[in-house]
Amino acid sequence: MLWQVFFSYFRSIIYGKLFFMVRVFRHYIPTSFVLLGVIEVLILMLSVYLGTSLRFRSSESPLDFDSLLFGKALMFSALMLTSMTFMGLYQRHLREGMVAVLLRVVSSLVLGFVLLSILFYVFPSIAIGRGVFALSSGVALVLMLLVRFVFIRYVDDDTGNRRILVLGVGNRAMAINNLLRRKTDQRGFSIVGYVKFPGERVVVAENIIQHDVTLLELSTKYQIDEIVVAIEDRRKSFPMHEIVDCRMSGVDVVDLLTFFERQTGKVMIDILSPSWLVFSDGFKYGALRVYSKRLFDIVASLLLLFASLPVIIVTVIAIFLEDQGPILYRQVRVGENWKLFQVLKFRSMRVDAEGDGQAQWASKNDSRITRVGDIIRKLRIDELPQIINVLRGDMSFVGPRPERPVFVEQLAENIDYYSERHRVKPGITGWAQICYPYGDSEKDSYEKLQFDLYYVKNYSLFLDLVILFQTAGAVLWGKGGR
């Protein structure tokens, strides 16, 4: 619920944990980005008022800051915030410096300027004057760059981070250091230390804390906010009573798998157990979810079809002129509940790409890809005919990537839980596609499955919207497929 989100956010401010997470419809979002978004919405709205004041500062008539101007300011901030999201300015693990952020902010304002200009042309009654529009955009640019400078300066500061105590010093505990090496991966938390239990083999090299007092005393001494349970063998040395004591005293306790899910946006297969799948929240498939997702698919597909029609026409002509071959490419893929269907794509390879009849992964710099195909693959234009698959009901707009039966059989034999990704309809885009580069090997499929399982577990329309916005940003910044 929305009130729960705001409650969690303000509670995090009270406790000084600005760089932790709130959970919106089961999807984790850093509170620092929530705060940043709120501030930038206020800045964008304020910019309209400042732009209006600057434009009419010499006017003899009094300024009328009524509800109409408020509505225009709200519209201005909404579209600008949308374009900033498209440009990837709210990515959790954005590792770029100030120069790159400057480029993204300027690009987002230009895109927002274009979108608003089109909107004002279609609906002139809601238009902001050209002078006010230009001044508002200039004020917004200056103020947002200032805010972004402060954000970049302090987002990686450990002040206000959630202090975490890890139980265990073995391979499971060491996985935290191995998988969360970068500073951006550790935003929101600081590992205070690793608690060693009797008989446990030591793999962690530093910050080892001896279990010579109770966990509650350790938590009090080191001001711990959360305990992560990463003990190798819980049957031998699991301090249940001490953990219960900590939990009842206000210290949060999570298992290692949930910790990784929150911090990485994926479900770690190598430490996944069937019991976690059974008892964890998520994996909910009610009638409301089915019908709401289908409605979302139809609306999103029709909007994309309308918006991309000029691109579709140009692509059809370009493919035909290059080699006079077929425009569309049909291929059997595995859908929901392992049902087979024919996926439609713009042909991006030579007609004889698989002349020997053997299925092959598409690789980097693949010689089978045509010149037009190279462009439409990078921009993901080759995926547009899948809109027809979505309207037919074979696919969803957002979901795991559909794979060929021969690859599915091979991967299901070698990778645990691979079949679980087929519990939902495959999608044109998905969580794995935006979080991980294009895969052309079994190792890549293993990594992408972990993101697919996160999506299957935590699906919501909100997560679908997040994926759509990030997909648009990936395309705009040239991070498409091969």
N, C-alpha and C positions, 0 to 999 in steps of 0.2 A: 504494500500500500504506500501511497505517496507520503502520508504523514509519518510512516515508519522511516522512510528515507531521510526526511528532514530531521526527525528525532535523532537518528544515528549520526547524521552530519553534525548537528549542534552539540551532541554529546562528545563527539571527537574533538571539537574545538575546546570544550570545557576541560577535557583531560589533556589538551595540548598535543593530540595525535593527529595533526593535520595531514600527515603523509601516509595514512593507513588506507583502509578500504571501506566503502559502503557497498551493500549488495542490492542492486536494483533488478527486480524480477529474476533473481538467482544469478545475475551476472555481476561480477566484481568490478568496481570502479574506484580508483584512488580518490580520497577526499580532497587531495590537492587539486585535482582536475575539476572536481565539482566546484570548489571555491574559485578556481580560475575562470570557469565558465560563467558563474554568477557575476563575478567582477566585470568580465568582458561584456556581458549583456547590459549591465548598468552603464558601462563606458559608452557602448554603442548608442544607447538611448540618450545619454547625456550629450553625446556629440551632436545629435539632431537639435537639441535645445540650444547648445552653444553655437552651432552653425546658424540657427535662426536669429539668435541675438546678434551675432557678428554681421549678418547680412542686413539687418534692419536697425542697426545701432544708431544711425543718423535720421531714422524716420521719425516724424512728428507724431504719428499715430501710435498708441500704446500697443505693445505686443500682446497677442491673445494666445496664451499657453493653455488652450482648452483641451477637451477630450479628443478632438480631431488631431491635434498635433501629437498627443500621446499615442494615438493609434498609428500614426505615421512613424513615430519613433520606434514603436514596438515592431512594426513591419520591417523597418530598416535593420533593426538589431537581429530579427529572426533570419532574414535572408543573408546577412553578413555572417552570422554564426554558422549557418548552413554551409556557406562557401568555405569558411575556415575549417569546418569539419571535413569537407571534401579535400582540402589541401593537407590533411593529416596533422593539423596543429593540436589535436587532442589524443594523439597516440601515446599509450602508456610508456613505451620504451623508446621514445624519440631521443636519439643520441646526437643530434646535430647542434652545432654552435650557433652563436648569435647571427652570423652572416646568413646561414641557411634559413634560420627562423625569419630573418628580415625578408628574404626572398619569398618565403611561404606567406607571410603576412601581406606583403604587397600583392602577391598573386591572388590571394583570397579577396582582397579589397577590389582588385580589378574584376574578378569573376562576379563578385557581389554587385559591383557597379553595372556590369552588363546585364545581369539578371533583373536588377531593379529597373534599368532603362527599358527592357522589354516589357516588364510588368506595367510601367507607367505609360508605355505606348498603347498597350492593350486596354488599360483602365486609366485614362487620363484624369479622372475625378479624384484619384488617390495620390496623384503625383506630388512630389516635393519639388519646389522651384529649383532651377538649375544652379543658381548661386548657392542656395541653402544646401543642395545636394553635394556640390563640390566642397564647400567649407566643412560640412559634416564629415565627409570622407577624410579630409585632411586632418581634422581634429582627432578622428578615430584612429588614424594611422599613428600619430604622435603618441597618444595616450596608450594604445595597445603595445607599441614597441617598448614604452617605459615599463608597463606591467610585465611584458614577456622577459625583459632584462632582469627584473627583480625575481621573477619565477625561476628562470634558469640559474640565477645566482644562488637561490636558497632551496630549490627542490631536491638537490643532492646533499644538502646539509643534514647531518645526523640529528640535529636539534629537533625534538618533537617526534622522532621515529619511535615505533613500537618496539619495546625491548623484549627480546625473545630468548628463552632458555631451552636448549635442545637436550632431550633425554636420550643418551646414547653416544658412543664414540666409534661405532663400527662403520660398515659400508653404507648403511642407510643414512646415517648422520653425515657422512662424507659426501653423499650425493647432493646435499645442499650447496656445499662449496663448489662441486664440479658443475652443477647445472645452473647456478646463479652466480657466475663469476663477475659479471660486469656490474659497475656501479648502478647503472639504470635498472638492472634486474633486482637490485636490493633496495629500490626506493620504497620507503614506507616502514622498513624494519631494520633492526640491528641485532646481530647475533651476539649476545653477551658471553655465552660460553656453552660448553658441552659437558653434561654430567656423566661421569663414569660410574658404572655399576659393577659389583664384584663378578669376576669371571668373564667379563666382556673383552673381546680382542680390540685393541686400540688401533684405529686407522686414522682418526683425526689427529693432526700434528700440533694444534695449538688451541689455546683457550679452554683447556680441560679443567673442569671443576670437580673436586672430590666430593663424593656423597657421604660426608662425615656429619652432616646435620640434616634435618628434615627438609623436604622440598619447599615447604612453606617458609621456613627460615631463610633458605637460599633466595626465594622469591622476594622476600622482604629486604634482605641485605642488598640485592642487586637491582631492586625496583623493577621486577619483572612484570610485564603486561600479559605475556602469553607463553605457554609451555607447548613445545612441539614434541610429540612422542615418536622417537625414531630408534627405539630399542630393537636389537636384532631378534632376540627370542623372548617374547613376553611371558612364556611359560616358566622361565627360570627366575627372572628378576624384574617382575613388573610391580612397582610400588603403588598398588591400587589405593590403599587407604591414604597415602600421602597425596596422591593426585586428587582424590575426592576432597581432601582437606583444602587443597589449593583452589579447586573449582568452587567450593562453597564459600571461600574467602574472597572471591571476586577475580581470581586469575583465570583467564581463558585457557582452555586446553583443547588442542586439535591433534589429530593424527597426521603423519607425514604426508599421506596422499592428499588429504584435504588442504594442507598447507601448500603443496605444489600446485594443486588445482587453482587455488586463489592467486598465487603469485605468477603463474606461467600461462594460465588460460588453457591448460590441457590436462588430461588424465594420464598419469604415468603408468604405462603398461607393465614395466618391469617390477613394480611393487604393488600392482593391482591384485586384489583377491576377490573371488566371487561374493564373499560376505559383504564387502564394501558396496558392491553393486546392488545387493539386496537391501541393505539397511540405510544407505545414504539417501538424502533427499534428491528429487529430480526424477527423470524418466516417467513423467506423467503424460498420459495420452487419453484425455477425456474428449467427449464429443465437441465441447466448446473449442478446444485446441484445434481439432481437425477442421471444423467449419470455418473458424476464424483464419486459419492459415490458408485454406483454399480461397477464401475471399481476398485475402492479401495477395496471393499469387496471381489471381485474375486481374485485379486492379493494377498491380505493379507491372505485369506483363503488357497490358494494354497501353499503359503510360509509356513504357519503354519502347514499344512498337511505334507509337505515334511520334515520340521524340527522335527515334533513330531512323525513321523512314528515309530521309535524304542519304544517310550513311549507307543504308542497305542498298539503295538504288545504285550509288557510286560503286559499291563493292561488287555487285552483280556484273556491272559493265566491265570493271577492271579484271575480274577473274576470267570472263569470257574473252576479252581482248588479248590476254596473255597467251593462252594456248587453245582457245576454242573448246575446252573440255567442259565436263559437267560443272554446274554452279554449286550444287549441294553435295554433301558427302553424308551417306547413311552408314551407320555402324551399330551393331548389336551391343547393348550395354545391359548391366544388371541394375534393376530398380528396387523399389520397396518390396520387402519380403521376397527377395531374389527373383522377382518377376522380370523377364526379358522384354526389352523394347528397343526400337530403332531410334537412336539419337540423331538429330539433324544438325549439321554444321556447314558453314561455308568451306568449300574445299581449299585447303592451304598447302597441299602436297601434290606432287606429280600424280598423274593418273595411275602410273605403274609403281606407286610407292611401296606396295606389298605384293609385287608380282609373283613372288614365290609362295604366297599364301600364308606366310608365317607372321604372326603378330609381333610387332616390335615397339619398344618404348620410343617416344619422341625424345631425342637428345639435343643438347646444346649444339648450335651450328649444324643442324641436321641437313645433309645435302639433298634430301628429298623435298624440302620445303621450297616452294616457289617464291619469287620476289614479292608478289602481292601477298602470298601467304605469310611471309616473314613480317610484313607490316600489320596485317589483320590479327595475327597471333599476339604480337606485342601489345596491341591495343584491345585485345580480346573481342574484336569485331567478329571473329569466326564463330563465336558462341551465340550470336544474335538469333539464328534460326531456331535455337532451342526454346525460344518464346512459344513456338508452335507446340513443342513437347509439353511445356507448362500448361498451355491452354487445353491440351488433350487430357491432362491429368497424369501423364507418365512421369513428370518431374515436378519439383517445386522450384520457386524462384531462388530460395536459399536452402542449401543442404550439402551433404558430402558429394564430392565429385563422382559421377557415374563411371565405372570401370568396365572393361571388356571381360566376358566370362572366363576366358583363358587365364587372364591375370588374377581374377578373383579366386579361382580355384587354387592357383599357385600360392597366392598370398595367404589365403585362409588356412592352408596346410602348414605354413611356416610362421605365421604371426598369430599369437593368442588374441582372442576377442575380435578378430578382423570382421567376422560375420555380423557383429553387432551394429556396424555402421549401416547395414541394410535394413534396420528397423524403421527407418524413415525414408521418404522420397529423396532421391539425389537432387542436386540443385545446379543452377547455372553458375552461381558463386557460392562460397561457403566460408566458414570460420577457418578451415585448414588452408584454403586458397589465399586468404589475406595474411595469415600468420606465418606461412612457410612457403619458400620458393617452389616453382614447378618441379615435380618429382619425376625422375626417370630411372628409379631403381627400387629394389625391395627395401633398402634402408630408408629411402625417402618416404615410401608408403608406410613404414613403421612409424616414422615421426609424424606424418600427417594424420594417421589413425588416432593418435593421442588428442589432436585438436578436434577431430570428428566426434570422438566419444564425449568430449566436453560439450559440443553443440547438442548431441543427442540427449545428454543428461540435463542440460540447462536451457533447452529451447524456450523462447518466448518471442512474441512479436517485437518486443524491444530489442532483443539480440539480433533479430533479422534486420531491423533498421540500422543498428550499429554496423552490421556487416555490409549492408548496401552503401552506407556512407563511406566506409573505409575502402570498399571496392572502387567507388568512384574516384577516391583519392589516389589509389594505386594505379588506376588507368591514366589519370591526369599527370602523374609523375613517372610514367613509363615503367611501372613495375608489374606489367602484365605477364601472361604466360609465354611459352616458347612456341 
